Amino acid sequence: MLKKSLIAALILGASSLMAVDQVDRASLTKSFIDGVTKERAAMLQERIKKEVNAKVSCSEGKPYNYKDGRLTIEKINCETDHGVVFPAHNLILKDGLIMDKVFDMDNMLAVSDTLQLLSFRDTLYKYLSSDNKPMAKYENKRELFFGSGVHKNVTFIFMDPFCSHCVDEVKKMPQDYGQFLRGDTDYYIIFMPIFGEKSGIRSLDIVATVNNQQDVGDQYELFVKMMQDVTIQRPSNVSILPTEEYVNMFKTDLMEWAVLGIKPETPQVFKFPKKSTIPDIDNIQ
């Protein structure tokens, strides 16, 4: 009887120690992630202070159990007080270890790198969509989107209409709509007129003229042509934003692009998968 009681006491004691260990581990992990969250907010605040007067705040998202619970992904979300959202920062937790990098051996990909990539992709989507209220009134006036609904990739290109290397990027795109549909990528064209007023006016002309077309295929092919042929002009009956309003909009763009780490230079090309074998960042909430 004494032996059985002793064994039971040992089992109970071991269980208690394990429970305490789990509590201590969870507490230490939480303290570490809290510290990273504060450090990231301070780092981003320091990075943007010369570009824009805004306050940065960071918070911890809901943990996501990845690969049937073999890994846990902690997501740190940061944004400014005027609504610019930074790409999420992801930490990987496994067996008490906290890592910034871990490999998905099934797909031979760095999980954190891929999640960071997808997070930046979704940040660009959010920034350019009408959900971004400060810039919503400029939708379809500063950018163009060509999508098929079936392509596996999306490519964002920041370009100036008078940048020769930007024209080269357009030449790499399918040159007619049929080729575009048979390809594998959608295109998001964002004009960054860094060469002055003439670039700004030409950017507005291209977007307005392209969007004046009713057929999607005509829109795509006209964009490709106007980027390669400056003699194609905006029809006189198609209106554009006043130059002063566009200049003010572009100043805001430059500050907010700087917050996202996008430099005032062209071309800048970002190609992302629309879907991935790794869970989409949209599902990691």
N, C-alpha and C positions, 0 to 999 in steps of 0.2 A: 504493500500500500504506500509506504514511504517512497519507494522507488518510483511508483507511478506519479505521486505528487511532485517529486523532484523533477521528473521529465516534463510534467505539465508546466511547472514553474519556469523551467528553462525555455520551453517553447513560447510561453507568454512573455518572458523577458526579451527573447530574441525578436518577437513580433513588435514589442514596444520600441525596441531600439531601431528596427526597420522603419516603423512609423515616424519616429523622431527624425531619422535620417532623411526620410522623404520630405518631411516638413522643412528641415534645415535646407535641403537641396532646393526645394521650391522657393523658399525665402531668399536664398542667395541668388538664385536665377532671376527672381523678380527685382532684386536690388540692382543687379548688374544691368538688366534691360532698362530699368528706370534711369540709370546713370548714362547709358548709351543714348537714350532718348533726349536727355538734357544736353549732352555733349553735341548731338547732331543739331539740335535747335540753335545752340550757340555758334557752331561752325557755319551753318547756313546764314545766320544773322550777320556774322562777320563777312561772309562772302558777298552778300548783296548790298551792304551798307553804302558802297560807293555808287551803286546803280539805281537804287530805289529806296525811298523812305517807307519801310513797311516792317511790321512786327511778325516774326516767325514763331509759330507754335507747333509742337510735335506731340503726338499721342500714340499709344500702343493699340494696334488692331487686335481682332480676335485671332488667337493662335489657330493654325491650320495643321492637321495631322496628314502628312504626306506619305505616299507609298505604304498604305495600310498601317499607319502609325509607326513605321520604322523611323521616321524623322518628324520633328515638329518645326514649323516655320513661324517665327515671330515677325510681325510686320510693324514697322514704325512709320506712321504717316505724318507728313509735315506740310504746312501751307502758310501763306502769308495772310494777314488780316484783311487784304483786299481780294482774296480769292484765287491766287495763283497756287496751284498744287504741285509740289515736288514729287518726282518719282519715289515710290516707297523704298525704304531701306529694310532688307530682310536678313534675319539671323537664323541660323540652323541649329537646332538642339537635338542631341542624340546621346543617350546613356550618360547624362550629366555633363556632357561637353557642349560648349557654346562656340559655334564656328561661323565665320563669314563665308567660307567656301567648303562645299562638299560635293562629291561627284555622284551623279545618278549613273550607276554602273550599267544599268539596262540600256541606257541611251548614250552613254559616254559624254555626258554634258555636265558642266558645272551648274548645279541647281540654282545657287544664289545668283550667278551671272545671268542665267536665263530669266529668272524672275525679275532681276533688275532691268533687263532688256524689255520684257513685257510690260513692266511698270512704266518705263519711259514711253513706250508706245501708247499706252492708255492715257498717260498724262498729255501727250500731244493730241490725241483724239478729243479729250475733255476740253483742252484749251481752245481748240478750233471749232468745237461744236457750239450750238446756240445756247447750251447750258451755261456757258461762260458769259454771264449777263453783261459785263462791261463792254464786251466786244461783239455782242449778238447782232447789233444793228449793222455791223460790217460784213455779216455772213454773205457769201456769194459776191462780195465786192473786192476782196483782197486775196481769195484763194479759190482753187478749183478742185473738185473731187471727181475722179473717174473710177467707178466701181462696177463689178459684174455680178456680185452676189455669190460667185462660185470660186473665185481665185483664192489660193492658199496664203498669199503674201500681200503686204501693203508696203508701198514705198512713199516716204515723205521726202519731197525735194524743196529746199529753200533756194530760190533763184532770183537773179536780176535779169530782166529781159535783154540787157545789153552786155551781159557777161558771156564771153565766148565759150568758157568751160561749161556754163549752164546750157548753152545751145548744144554742146557736145552731149550732155546728159539727155537732152530731148531726142537727139539723134539715136541714142541707144534704146529709146522706147519704141514699141511697135509703131510703125508709121501710118497704119490705117486701122480702122476700128475692128475689122475682121481679125487682123493679127493680134490686136489687143485682147479680144475675147478668147482667142486660142492660147494666150499666154497664161502666166501663173500669178500676176500681181495687179492689185489696184494701185492707183496713183493719187496722192494728195499733193497738189502743187501750191506752195505758199510763196508769194512774191515778197522779196526783201530788197527793195530798190535802193541799194547802197551807193549807186553812182549819181545820186542827185535828183533834181526835179524831173528831168527828162525820163529817167527810169521810173519814177513814180507815176507820171502821166501814162507812159506806155504800159505799165502794169495794170492800171485801171482800165485802159483801152482794151487790153487783151481779155480781162475778166468780163467786162461788160459786153463785148462783142461775142465772146464765146457763149455766155449765158443767154444772149438774145436768140440763139438758135433753139428751135423747138426739139429737134431730134438729137438724142444723146450721141449717136455716132457722128453726126455733123459737128457737135460740140468738140468731141475729142480730136477729130481731124483738123478742125479749124485752129485749135490751140497749137497743134504740132506745126502747122503751116505758119501761123503768126510769129512763133518763136524763131523760125528760120528765115522769114521774109518780112523785113521791116516796111516794105511798100504796102502791105495789107493794112489798111487803116480802119478805124472804127467808123461805122456809118453815122452820118450827121444826126439821124433821128434817135440814136442810142445815147442816153445821158450817163454821166459818171459823177462821182463825188466832187465837190469843190476842192481845189488843190490844197487850200489852207486846212480844211477838215481832214484831208488825207494825211497831210504832214503831221498834224497833232496825233492822229491815230497811229502813224508809224513810230513816233516818239514813244508812245505807250507800248507798242509792240517791242521795240528795242529793249526797253527796261524789263519787260516781262520775259522776253526771250533770254535776257541775261540771267534772270532768276532761274530759268530752267537749264542754264549752262549752254545755250545756243549762241554761238559767236556771230557778230555782225560781218559775216563773210559768205561769199557764194562761190560755187554751189555747196550746200551741205545736204548729204543724202543719207537717209536712215531707212533701212529695209528690215522689216519685221515679219515673223510668221503671224498670220491671222489666227491660226489654231496651232496647238502644240501638243506633243505627247506629254509634256509637263503641264499640270493644271494651269489654266489661264488665270491671270491675276484677278480678273473679274470674279472668279469663284473663291478667291482667298480673301474673304471679308470677315 
